[in-house]
Amino acid sequence: MSSYAVLVGRLGAVATLGLLLSGCLADKLTTGSIMPTAASREVSTATSPEAREARWRELAAKYAPAYQKNPNDAATAYAYGVTLRALGQRAHALAVLEAASVKNPKQTQILAAYGRALSDVGRYEDALRVYERAHTPDRPDWRILNAQGAALDQLGRPGEARGFYDAALKLAPGEPAILSNLGLSYALSKDLAKAETTLAQAAASPNASETVRANLVMVRGLRAGDPTPRKPAKQRT
């Protein structure tokens, strides 16, 4: 597999998994949030990827029977779907979140999670249609704008994608998750100089994740002619 094929494969993962916990943590600031916040805080404070995964598994064991008992409860369906996504159970997560979106067509948190689940399985056109319903022009969400950009990059539409990244950065200046996707977008277009500059800016943020820094290492490897750039760290946040 070529270095650029590796980049293509990683971009969607960074955009979706990279947003997962940041979205959950933001939920506690949202009026009428349906996401149980204690669980997301516990995962976010876990000291290692292994500890975070173990906590997600505990949450899955908790939410599974609750969902089976009452699949119509929006908060339970959302929490269960997000947990399944965090564990990489893509098909199951998609089924749960799709059903929840049908039952709660105006619940933007569910729509956002459903869109990301669609992106997880490569249904980018469908994801874009769902993302459009997950926020509104008068109340834009930078996380959704960032996810829309990543989906467009996957569809080979980098010019449109960067318009969404720019819009996201206006709402969240310097946000490393956005800058990381923008840097990968440049890399996909083989503009490695811009890619490195943008990823270096992302990695310099105190909020940058391990994956953001790993993406910078990967692009620097490409610039140096390394045929096997380091794979970004596995991320559950």
Accessible surface in RSA format (square Angstrom, percent):
REM  Atomic radii and reference values for relative SASA: ProtOr
REM  Chains: A
REM  Algorithm: Lee & Richards
REM  Probe-radius: 1.40
REM  Slices: 20
REM RES _ NUM      All-atoms   Total-Side   Main-Chain    Non-polar    All polar
REM                ABS   REL    ABS   REL    ABS   REL    ABS   REL    ABS   REL
RES MET A   1   192.59  99.7 106.04  70.2  86.55 206.1 108.11  91.9  84.48 111.9
RES SER A   2    68.90  58.2  51.77  69.1  17.13  39.5  52.07 110.9  16.83  23.6
RES SER A   3    16.73  14.1  11.79  15.7   4.94  11.4   6.52  13.9  10.22  14.3
RES TYR A   4    55.81  26.1  55.69  31.7   0.12   0.3  48.86  36.7   6.95   8.6
RES ALA A   5    40.33  37.1  28.15  43.4  12.18  27.7  34.17  48.1   6.16  16.3
RES VAL A   6    39.44  26.0  35.71  32.3   3.73   9.0  38.78  33.7   0.66   1.8
RES LEU A   7     0.17   0.1   0.09   0.1   0.08   0.2   0.09   0.1   0.08   0.2
RES VAL A   8    70.21  46.2  69.73  63.1   0.48   1.2  69.94  60.8   0.28   0.8
RES GLY A   9    53.88  66.4   0.00   N/A  53.88  66.4  36.31  99.7  17.57  39.3
RES ARG A  10    39.96  16.8  39.96  20.4   0.00   0.0  10.82  14.8  29.14  17.7
RES LEU A  11     0.25   0.1   0.25   0.2   0.00   0.0   0.25   0.2   0.00   0.0
RES GLY A  12    10.77  13.3   0.00   N/A  10.77  13.3  10.68  29.3   0.09   0.2
RES ALA A  13    16.51  15.2  10.15  15.7   6.36  14.5  12.74  17.9   3.77  10.0
RES VAL A  14    11.87   7.8   6.75   6.1   5.12  12.3   9.19   8.0   2.68   7.3
RES ALA A  15     1.61   1.5   1.24   1.9   0.37   0.8   1.61   2.3   0.00   0.0
RES THR A  16     5.94   4.2   5.94   6.0   0.00   0.0   3.49   4.7   2.46   3.7
RES LEU A  17    33.68  18.8  33.68  24.1   0.00   0.0  33.68  23.7   0.00   0.0
RES GLY A  18    14.68  18.1   0.00   N/A  14.68  18.1   6.25  17.2   8.42  18.9
RES LEU A  19     1.02   0.6   1.02   0.7   0.00   0.0   1.02   0.7   0.00   0.0
RES LEU A  20     5.45   3.0   3.68   2.6   1.77   4.5   3.76   2.6   1.68   4.5
RES LEU A  21     6.35   3.5   6.35   4.5   0.00   0.0   6.35   4.5   0.00   0.0
RES SER A  22    37.12  31.4  29.21  39.0   7.90  18.2  33.68  71.7   3.44   4.8
RES GLY A  23     7.66   9.4   0.00   N/A   7.66   9.4   7.27  19.9   0.39   0.9
RES CYS A  24     1.92   1.5   1.41   1.6   0.51   1.2   0.00   0.0   1.92   2.1
RES LEU A  25    49.75  27.7  48.44  34.7   1.31   3.3  48.82  34.3   0.93   2.5
RES ALA A  26    20.32  18.7  14.79  22.8   5.53  12.6  18.63  26.2   1.68   4.5
RES ASP A  27    11.27   7.9  11.26  11.2   0.01   0.0   0.01   0.0  11.26  11.2
RES LYS A  28    91.00  44.4  61.92  38.0  29.08  69.2  43.89  39.5  47.11  50.2
RES LEU A  29   150.45  83.8 114.86  82.2  35.60  89.5 121.55  85.4  28.90  77.8
RES THR A  30    60.33  42.9  48.07  48.7  12.27  29.2  35.54  47.7  24.79  37.5
RES THR A  31   134.44  95.6 107.76 109.2  26.68  63.6  80.23 107.8  54.21  82.0
RES GLY A  32    59.68  73.6   0.00   N/A  59.68  73.6  40.49 111.1  19.19  43.0
RES SER A  33    37.89  32.0  10.62  14.2  27.26  62.8  10.62  22.6  27.26  38.2
RES ILE A  34    31.45  17.9  22.88  17.0   8.57  20.7  29.06  20.9   2.39   6.5
RES MET A  35     6.51   3.4   0.52   0.3   5.99  14.3   1.11   0.9   5.41   7.2
RES PRO A  36    51.85  37.8  39.02  35.6  12.83  46.6  51.35  42.4   0.50   3.1
RES THR A  37    35.48  25.2  31.68  32.1   3.80   9.0  12.39  16.6  23.09  34.9
RES ALA A  38    57.34  52.7  54.26  83.7   3.07   7.0  55.47  78.1   1.87   4.9
RES ALA A  39     4.60   4.2   2.51   3.9   2.09   4.8   3.33   4.7   1.27   3.4
RES SER A  40     0.67   0.6   0.44   0.6   0.23   0.5   0.23   0.5   0.44   0.6
RES ARG A  41   107.89  45.3 107.39  54.7   0.51   1.2  45.29  61.9  62.60  37.9
RES GLU A  42    87.15  50.0  78.32  59.3   8.84  21.0  35.79  69.2  51.36  41.9
RES VAL A  43     0.00   0.0   0.00   0.0   0.00   0.0   0.00   0.0   0.00   0.0
RES SER A  44    40.62  34.3  15.34  20.5  25.27  58.2   8.98  19.1  31.63  44.3
RES THR A  45   101.34  72.1  78.50  79.6  22.85  54.4  70.37  94.5  30.97  46.8
RES ALA A  46    22.30  20.5   5.29   8.2  17.01  38.7  15.34  21.6   6.96  18.4
RES THR A  47   135.29  96.2  97.65  99.0  37.64  89.7  80.58 108.2  54.72  82.7
RES SER A  48    35.05  29.6  33.68  44.9   1.38   3.2  26.34  56.1   8.72  12.2
RES PRO A  49    45.99  33.5  44.43  40.5   1.55   5.6  44.71  36.9   1.28   8.0
RES GLU A  50   127.87  73.4 118.78  89.9   9.10  21.7  71.09 137.5  56.78  46.4
RES ALA A  51    38.65  35.5  27.16  41.9  11.49  26.1  34.58  48.7   4.08  10.8
RES ARG A  52    34.80  14.6  34.80  17.7   0.00   0.0   0.41   0.6  34.39  20.8
RES GLU A  53    39.67  22.8  39.64  30.0   0.04   0.1   9.56  18.5  30.11  24.6
RES ALA A  54    50.29  46.2  43.94  67.8   6.35  14.4  48.65  68.5   1.64   4.3
RES ARG A  55    52.15  21.9  50.79  25.9   1.36   3.2  18.45  25.2  33.70  20.4
RES TRP A  56     0.33   0.1   0.33   0.2   0.00   0.0   0.33   0.2   0.00   0.0
RES ARG A  57   124.88  52.4 118.66  60.5   6.22  14.8  49.10  67.1  75.78  45.9
RES GLU A  58    99.87  57.3  88.78  67.2  11.09  26.4  39.78  77.0  60.08  49.1
RES LEU A  59     0.41   0.2   0.41   0.3   0.00   0.0   0.41   0.3   0.00   0.0
RES ALA A  60    15.16  13.9  14.13  21.8   1.03   2.3  14.50  20.4   0.66   1.7
RES ALA A  61    71.74  66.0  50.91  78.6  20.83  47.4  60.72  85.5  11.02  29.2
RES LYS A  62   125.18  61.1 110.72  67.9  14.47  34.4  79.79  71.8  45.39  48.3
RES TYR A  63    10.90   5.1  10.90   6.2   0.00   0.0  10.90   8.2   0.00   0.0
RES ALA A  64    21.97  20.2  21.76  33.6   0.22   0.5  21.97  30.9   0.00   0.0
RES PRO A  65    75.75  55.2  69.36  63.2   6.39  23.2  71.03  58.6   4.72  29.3
RES ALA A  66    43.13  39.7  32.80  50.6  10.33  23.5  40.06  56.4   3.08   8.2
RES TYR A  67    33.33  15.6  33.33  19.0   0.00   0.0  21.48  16.1  11.85  14.6
RES GLN A  68   139.62  78.1 111.85  81.7  27.77  66.1  42.20  89.8  97.42  73.9
RES LYS A  69   186.08  90.8 150.91  92.6  35.17  83.7 103.33  93.0  82.75  88.1
RES ASN A  70    70.53  48.6  69.40  67.1   1.13   2.7  20.12  48.4  50.41  48.7
RES PRO A  71    49.25  35.9  47.22  43.0   2.02   7.4  47.22  39.0   2.02  12.6
RES ASN A  72   100.09  69.0  82.98  80.2  17.11  41.2  24.76  59.6  75.33  72.8
RES ASP A  73    54.62  38.3  48.44  48.2   6.17  14.6  12.28  28.9  42.33  42.2
RES ALA A  74    22.89  21.1  18.26  28.2   4.63  10.5  18.68  26.3   4.22  11.2
RES ALA A  75    33.26  30.6  31.69  48.9   1.58   3.6  31.72  44.7   1.54   4.1
RES THR A  76    24.22  17.2  21.42  21.7   2.80   6.7   3.14   4.2  21.08  31.9
RES ALA A  77     1.44   1.3   1.44   2.2   0.00   0.0   1.44   2.0   0.00   0.0
RES TYR A  78    11.42   5.3  11.42   6.5   0.00   0.0   0.00   0.0  11.42  14.1
RES ALA A  79     0.01   0.0   0.01   0.0   0.00   0.0   0.01   0.0   0.00   0.0
RES TYR A  80    13.95   6.5  13.95   7.9   0.00   0.0   2.52   1.9  11.43  14.1
RES GLY A  81     0.00   0.0   0.00   N/A   0.00   0.0   0.00   0.0   0.00   0.0
RES VAL A  82     2.73   1.8   2.73   2.5   0.00   0.0   2.73   2.4   0.00   0.0
RES THR A  83     0.07   0.0   0.07   0.1   0.00   0.0   0.00   0.0   0.07   0.1
RES LEU A  84     3.56   2.0   3.56   2.5   0.00   0.0   3.56   2.5   0.00   0.0
RES ARG A  85     2.32   1.0   1.14   0.6   1.18   2.8   0.22   0.3   2.10   1.3
RES ALA A  86     0.00   0.0   0.00   0.0   0.00   0.0   0.00   0.0   0.00   0.0
RES LEU A  87    15.88   8.8   2.00   1.4  13.89  34.9   2.01   1.4  13.87  37.3
RES GLY A  88    40.62  50.1   0.00   N/A  40.62  50.1  17.64  48.4  22.98  51.5
RES GLN A  89    73.54  41.1  65.37  47.8   8.17  19.5  32.20  68.5  41.34  31.4
RES ARG A  90   111.79  46.9 107.84  55.0   3.95   9.4  26.24  35.9  85.55  51.8
RES ALA A  91    79.53  73.1  68.12 105.1  11.42  26.0  70.46  99.2   9.07  24.0
RES HIS A  92    81.52  44.6  73.93  51.4   7.59  19.4  53.35  55.0  28.17  32.8
RES ALA A  93     0.13   0.1   0.13   0.2   0.00   0.0   0.13   0.2   0.00   0.0
RES LEU A  94    20.83  11.6  20.83  14.9   0.00   0.0  20.83  14.6   0.00   0.0
RES ALA A  95    57.85  53.2  46.90  72.4  10.95  24.9  52.05  73.3   5.80  15.4
RES VAL A  96     4.66   3.1   3.60   3.3   1.06   2.6   4.53   3.9   0.13   0.4
RES LEU A  97     0.00   0.0   0.00   0.0   0.00   0.0   0.00   0.0   0.00   0.0
RES GLU A  98    68.46  39.3  68.46  51.8   0.00   0.0  13.10  25.3  55.36  45.2
RES ALA A  99    34.50  31.7  27.07  41.8   7.43  16.9  33.95  47.8   0.55   1.5
RES ALA A 100     2.35   2.2   0.24   0.4   2.11   4.8   1.78   2.5   0.57   1.5
RES SER A 101     6.10   5.2   5.21   7.0   0.88   2.0   0.61   1.3   5.48   7.7
RES VAL A 102   112.65  74.1  92.41  83.7  20.24  48.8  98.66  85.7  14.00  38.0
RES LYS A 103    96.27  47.0  64.86  39.8  31.41  74.8  58.75  52.9  37.53  40.0
RES ASN A 104    32.96  22.7  27.55  26.6   5.40  13.0   7.50  18.0  25.46  24.6
RES PRO A 105    72.49  52.8  65.91  60.1   6.58  23.9  65.91  54.4   6.58  40.9
RES LYS A 106   189.26  92.3 165.83 101.7  23.43  55.8 113.13 101.8  76.12  81.1
RES GLN A 107    42.74  23.9  37.15  27.2   5.58  13.3  18.67  39.7  24.07  18.3
RES THR A 108    62.17  44.2  59.97  60.8   2.19   5.2  33.62  45.2  28.55  43.2
RES GLN A 109    18.62  10.4  13.86  10.1   4.76  11.3  16.24  34.6   2.38   1.8
RES ILE A 110     0.00   0.0   0.00   0.0   0.00   0.0   0.00   0.0   0.00   0.0
RES LEU A 111     1.42   0.8   1.42   1.0   0.00   0.0   1.42   1.0   0.00   0.0
RES ALA A 112    11.05  10.2  11.05  17.0   0.00   0.0  11.05  15.6   0.00   0.0
RES ALA A 113     3.23   3.0   2.81   4.3   0.42   1.0   3.09   4.4   0.14   0.4
RES TYR A 114    19.90   9.3  19.90  11.3   0.00   0.0   7.54   5.7  12.36  15.2
RES GLY A 115     0.00   0.0   0.00   N/A   0.00   0.0   0.00   0.0   0.00   0.0
RES ARG A 116    17.30   7.3  17.30   8.8   0.00   0.0   0.26   0.4  17.03  10.3
RES ALA A 117     0.66   0.6   0.38   0.6   0.29   0.7   0.58   0.8   0.08   0.2
RES LEU A 118     0.88   0.5   0.88   0.6   0.00   0.0   0.88   0.6   0.00   0.0
RES SER A 119     9.01   7.6   4.84   6.5   4.18   9.6   3.74   8.0   5.28   7.4
RES ASP A 120    16.20  11.3   4.74   4.7  11.46  27.1   5.58  13.1  10.61  10.6
RES VAL A 121    59.05  38.9  27.02  24.5  32.03  77.2  35.87  31.2  23.18  62.9
RES GLY A 122    37.73  46.5   0.00   N/A  37.73  46.5  16.00  43.9  21.74  48.7
RES ARG A 123    97.57  41.0  91.44  46.6   6.12  14.6  44.90  61.4  52.67  31.9
RES TYR A 124    42.21  19.7  39.99  22.8   2.23   5.8  20.65  15.5  21.57  26.6
RES GLU A 125    83.91  48.2  82.33  62.3   1.58   3.8  39.98  77.3  43.93  35.9
RES ASP A 126    40.04  28.0  38.50  38.3   1.54   3.6   9.18  21.6  30.86  30.8
RES ALA A 127     0.00   0.0   0.00   0.0   0.00   0.0   0.00   0.0   0.00   0.0
RES LEU A 128    18.71  10.4  18.70  13.4   0.01   0.0  18.70  13.1   0.01   0.0
RES ARG A 129   137.32  57.7 134.65  68.6   2.67   6.4  67.91  92.8  69.41  42.1
RES VAL A 130     9.58   6.3   9.58   8.7   0.00   0.0   9.58   8.3   0.00   0.0
RES TYR A 131     0.55   0.3   0.55   0.3   0.00   0.0   0.00   0.0   0.55   0.7
RES GLU A 132   118.32  67.9  98.61  74.6  19.71  46.9  30.25  58.5  88.07  71.9
RES ARG A 133   120.30  50.5 103.21  52.6  17.09  40.7  59.74  81.6  60.56  36.7
RES ALA A 134     5.42   5.0   0.00   0.0   5.42  12.3   0.00   0.0   5.42  14.4
RES HIS A 135    23.45  12.8  16.43  11.4   7.02  18.0  11.97  12.3  11.48  13.4
RES THR A 136    64.17  45.6  61.28  62.1   2.89   6.9  59.84  80.4   4.33   6.6
RES PRO A 137   136.51  99.5 106.37  97.0  30.14 109.6 117.17  96.7  19.34 120.2
RES ASP A 138   119.81  83.9  84.82  84.4  34.99  82.7  52.11 122.6  67.70  67.5
RES ARG A 139   177.50  74.5 164.78  84.0  12.72  30.3  58.41  79.8 119.09  72.2
RES PRO A 140    57.35  41.8  38.75  35.3  18.60  67.6  38.75  32.0  18.60 115.6
RES ASP A 141    48.03  33.6  43.20  43.0   4.82  11.4  14.79  34.8  33.24  33.1
RES TRP A 142    33.89  13.6  32.80  15.9   1.10   2.6  22.02  11.7  11.87  19.3
RES ARG A 143    46.22  19.4  46.22  23.6   0.00   0.0   4.36   6.0  41.86  25.4
RES ILE A 144     0.82   0.5   0.82   0.6   0.00   0.0   0.82   0.6   0.00   0.0
RES LEU A 145    17.73   9.9  17.73  12.7   0.00   0.0  17.73  12.5   0.00   0.0
RES ASN A 146     0.87   0.6   0.87   0.8   0.00   0.0   0.00   0.0   0.87   0.8
RES ALA A 147     2.33   2.1   0.51   0.8   1.83   4.2   0.87   1.2   1.46   3.9
RES GLN A 148     7.86   4.4   7.86   5.7   0.00   0.0   0.00   0.0   7.86   6.0
RES GLY A 149     0.00   0.0   0.00   N/A   0.00   0.0   0.00   0.0   0.00   0.0
RES ALA A 150     3.34   3.1   3.25   5.0   0.08   0.2   3.34   4.7   0.00   0.0
RES ALA A 151     2.07   1.9   0.11   0.2   1.96   4.5   1.40   2.0   0.67   1.8
RES LEU A 152     4.17   2.3   4.17   3.0   0.00   0.0   4.17   2.9   0.00   0.0
RES ASP A 153    11.52   8.1   1.58   1.6   9.94  23.5   0.04   0.1  11.48  11.5
RES GLN A 154    38.71  21.6  11.42   8.3  27.28  65.0   2.99   6.4  35.72  27.1
RES LEU A 155    59.25  33.0  31.75  22.7  27.51  69.2  37.18  26.1  22.07  59.4
RES GLY A 156    58.33  71.9   0.00   N/A  58.33  71.9  32.98  90.5  25.35  56.8
RES ARG A 157    84.20  35.4  78.49  40.0   5.71  13.6  38.67  52.9  45.53  27.6
RES PRO A 158    45.85  33.4  45.85  41.8   0.00   0.0  45.85  37.9   0.00   0.0
RES GLY A 159    57.53  70.9   0.00   N/A  57.53  70.9  40.60 111.4  16.93  37.9
RES GLU A 160    88.76  51.0  76.86  58.2  11.89  28.3  45.30  87.6  43.46  35.5
RES ALA A 161     0.00   0.0   0.00   0.0   0.00   0.0   0.00   0.0   0.00   0.0
RES ARG A 162    51.89  21.8  51.89  26.4   0.00   0.0  20.01  27.3  31.87  19.3
RES GLY A 163    41.68  51.4   0.00   N/A  41.68  51.4  33.46  91.8   8.22  18.4
RES PHE A 164    61.82  30.9  60.52  37.5   1.30   3.4  61.62  37.4   0.20   0.6
RES TYR A 165     0.00   0.0   0.00   0.0   0.00   0.0   0.00   0.0   0.00   0.0
RES ASP A 166    73.17  51.3  70.47  70.1   2.70   6.4  20.29  47.7  52.88  52.7
RES ALA A 167    37.20  34.2  33.22  51.3   3.98   9.0  34.98  49.3   2.21   5.9
RES ALA A 168     0.00   0.0   0.00   0.0   0.00   0.0   0.00   0.0   0.00   0.0
RES LEU A 169    32.75  18.2  29.72  21.3   3.04   7.6  29.97  21.0   2.79   7.5
RES LYS A 170   171.71  83.8 141.97  87.1  29.74  70.8  91.67  82.5  80.04  85.3
RES LEU A 171    87.11  48.5  57.37  41.0  29.75  74.8  60.12  42.2  26.99  72.6
RES ALA A 172    16.31  15.0  10.86  16.8   5.46  12.4  16.31  23.0   0.00   0.0
RES PRO A 173   111.30  81.1  85.71  78.1  25.59  93.0  87.40  72.2  23.90 148.6
RES GLY A 174    35.80  44.1   0.00   N/A  35.80  44.1  22.09  60.6  13.71  30.7
RES GLU A 175    41.00  23.5  37.16  28.1   3.84   9.1   5.03   9.7  35.97  29.4
RES PRO A 176     5.63   4.1   5.63   5.1   0.00   0.0   5.63   4.6   0.00   0.0
RES ALA A 177    21.88  20.1  17.30  26.7   4.58  10.4  20.62  29.0   1.26   3.3
RES ILE A 178     0.00   0.0   0.00   0.0   0.00   0.0   0.00   0.0   0.00   0.0
RES LEU A 179     8.03   4.5   8.03   5.7   0.00   0.0   8.03   5.6   0.00   0.0
RES SER A 180     0.08   0.1   0.08   0.1   0.00   0.0   0.08   0.2   0.00   0.0
RES ASN A 181     0.95   0.7   0.95   0.9   0.00   0.0   0.00   0.0   0.95   0.9
RES LEU A 182    14.61   8.1  14.61  10.5   0.00   0.0  14.61  10.3   0.00   0.0
RES GLY A 183     0.00   0.0   0.00   N/A   0.00   0.0   0.00   0.0   0.00   0.0
RES LEU A 184     0.06   0.0   0.06   0.0   0.00   0.0   0.06   0.0   0.00   0.0
RES SER A 185     0.00   0.0   0.00   0.0   0.00   0.0   0.00   0.0   0.00   0.0
RES TYR A 186    37.10  17.3  37.10  21.1   0.00   0.0   8.24   6.2  28.87  35.6
RES ALA A 187     0.00   0.0   0.00   0.0   0.00   0.0   0.00   0.0   0.00   0.0
RES LEU A 188    39.40  21.9  18.03  12.9  21.37  53.7  18.26  12.8  21.14  56.9
RES SER A 189    53.03  44.8  22.22  29.6  30.81  71.0  27.16  57.8  25.87  36.2
RES LYS A 190   142.82  69.7 120.30  73.8  22.53  53.6  64.45  58.0  78.37  83.5
RES ASP A 191    50.90  35.7  45.02  44.8   5.88  13.9  19.08  44.9  31.82  31.7
RES LEU A 192    31.66  17.6  28.68  20.5   2.98   7.5  28.68  20.1   2.98   8.0
RES ALA A 193    51.15  47.0  47.55  73.4   3.60   8.2  47.98  67.6   3.17   8.4
RES LYS A 194   112.13  54.7 109.86  67.4   2.27   5.4  63.13  56.8  49.00  52.2
RES ALA A 195     0.00   0.0   0.00   0.0   0.00   0.0   0.00   0.0   0.00   0.0
RES GLU A 196    36.82  21.1  36.82  27.9   0.00   0.0   7.91  15.3  28.91  23.6
RES THR A 197    97.06  69.0  90.21  91.5   6.85  16.3  67.38  90.5  29.68  44.9
RES THR A 198    14.39  10.2  13.09  13.3   1.30   3.1   3.32   4.5  11.06  16.7
RES LEU A 199     0.00   0.0   0.00   0.0   0.00   0.0   0.00   0.0   0.00   0.0
RES ALA A 200    34.16  31.4  28.27  43.6   5.89  13.4  29.11  41.0   5.05  13.4
RES GLN A 201   104.00  58.2  91.40  66.8  12.61  30.0  36.41  77.5  67.60  51.3
RES ALA A 202     0.00   0.0   0.00   0.0   0.00   0.0   0.00   0.0   0.00   0.0
RES ALA A 203    17.83  16.4   8.87  13.7   8.96  20.4   9.03  12.7   8.81  23.3
RES ALA A 204    84.96  78.1  48.27  74.5  36.69  83.5  60.63  85.4  24.33  64.5
RES SER A 205    18.67  15.8  11.70  15.6   6.97  16.0  12.85  27.4   5.82   8.2
RES PRO A 206   129.43  94.3  93.75  85.5  35.68 129.7 104.53  86.3  24.91 154.8
RES ASN A 207   118.53  81.7  92.26  89.2  26.27  63.3  22.09  53.2  96.44  93.2
RES ALA A 208     9.26   8.5   0.00   0.0   9.26  21.1   0.04   0.1   9.23  24.4
RES SER A 209    32.15  27.2  22.33  29.8   9.82  22.6  28.67  61.0   3.49   4.9
RES GLU A 210    97.88  56.2  90.53  68.5   7.35  17.5  43.80  84.7  54.08  44.2
RES THR A 211     1.56   1.1   1.56   1.6   0.00   0.0   1.56   2.1   0.00   0.0
RES VAL A 212     7.89   5.2   7.89   7.1   0.00   0.0   7.89   6.9   0.00   0.0
RES ARG A 213   104.98  44.1 104.29  53.2   0.69   1.6  50.62  69.2  54.36  32.9
RES ALA A 214    17.90  16.5  12.75  19.7   5.16  11.7  17.38  24.5   0.52   1.4
RES ASN A 215     0.00   0.0   0.00   0.0   0.00   0.0   0.00   0.0   0.00   0.0
RES LEU A 216    14.97   8.3  14.97  10.7   0.00   0.0  14.97  10.5   0.00   0.0
RES VAL A 217    56.38  37.1  53.94  48.8   2.43   5.9  54.68  47.5   1.70   4.6
RES MET A 218     0.13   0.1   0.12   0.1   0.01   0.0   0.13   0.1   0.00   0.0
RES VAL A 219     0.00   0.0   0.00   0.0   0.00   0.0   0.00   0.0   0.00   0.0
RES ARG A 220   112.39  47.2 107.37  54.7   5.02  12.0  38.10  52.1  74.29  45.0
RES GLY A 221    10.51  13.0   0.00   N/A  10.51  13.0   9.68  26.6   0.83   1.9
RES LEU A 222    20.46  11.4   7.45   5.3  13.01  32.7   8.08   5.7  12.38  33.3
RES ARG A 223   126.22  53.0  92.83  47.3  33.39  79.5  16.68  22.8 109.54  66.4
RES ALA A 224    90.12  82.9  47.00  72.5  43.12  98.1  59.77  84.2  30.35  80.4
RES GLY A 225    57.24  70.6   0.00   N/A  57.24  70.6  35.35  97.0  21.88  49.0
RES ASP A 226    46.75  32.7  38.31  38.1   8.43  19.9  18.82  44.3  27.93  27.9
RES PRO A 227   104.53  76.2  86.14  78.5  18.39  66.8  93.85  77.5  10.67  66.3
RES THR A 228   107.77  76.6  92.93  94.2  14.84  35.4  73.83  99.2  33.94  51.3
RES PRO A 229    16.73  12.2   2.83   2.6  13.90  50.5   3.51   2.9  13.22  82.2
RES ARG A 230   160.91  67.6 152.67  77.8   8.24  19.6  59.56  81.4 101.35  61.4
RES LYS A 231   155.20  75.7 131.86  80.9  23.35  55.6  75.61  68.1  79.59  84.8
RES PRO A 232     4.43   3.2   0.00   0.0   4.43  16.1   0.00   0.0   4.43  27.5
RES ALA A 233    36.63  33.7  25.40  39.2  11.23  25.5  35.88  50.5   0.74   2.0
RES LYS A 234   128.10  62.5 110.64  67.9  17.46  41.6  81.45  73.3  46.64  49.7
RES GLN A 235    21.88  12.2  18.52  13.5   3.36   8.0  10.69  22.8  11.19   8.5
RES ARG A 236    19.89   8.4  19.14   9.8   0.75   1.8   3.32   4.5  16.57  10.0
RES THR A 237    30.86  21.9  29.69  30.1   1.16   2.8  22.40  30.1   8.46  12.8
END  Absolute sums over single chains surface
CHAIN  1 A    10639.9       8453.1       2186.9       6130.6       4509.3
END  Absolute sums over all chains
TOTAL         10639.9       8453.1       2186.9       6130.6       4509.3
